[in-house]
Amino acid sequence: MYFIAAFGLLMLLLSLVMVVKPASFSKGIISFSEQPYFHIAEVFSRVIAGHIFTHYSTDTQFPQAIFAIGIVLLGVGMGLALTPPRLHRKFALWSAQYFNNKFRLIGLFSIPLSLLLIYSAVGA
């Protein structure tokens, strides 16, 4: 449960950056995508997070929702594992540029979702 709360806290911090400095958030995505460990870190982080979400979902306030999030994370991780790193990097660059003007709005929507994750994990 602590991992789920920490995940929510990290999501909250990133959401706040999206709202306050969307261009910096976009530059951060671009910078991270240029790292040699980018693809493998993205795959493993999603698979590990998905496993933790599904495993500990019953210990949260909203077990079905947390389990569903875990399944989505596992699916995305597996999909990324099957994606060639160059295409993943290309998509990251495209999305950072395309969503640059939309990050503020996305951040506003993701703040309540991150707070819900935190509440779900620590309120149980």
HELIX and SHEET records of a PDB file:
HELIX    1   1 TYR A    2  VAL A   20  1                                  19    
HELIX    2   2 PRO A   22  SER A   33  1                                  12    
HELIX    3   3 PHE A   38  TYR A   56  1                                  19    
HELIX    4   4 SER A   57  ASP A   59  5                                   3    
HELIX    5   5 PRO A   63  ALA A   81  1                                  19    
HELIX    6   6 PRO A   85  TYR A   98  1                                  14    
HELIX    7   7 PHE A  103  VAL A  122  1                                  20    
END                                                                             
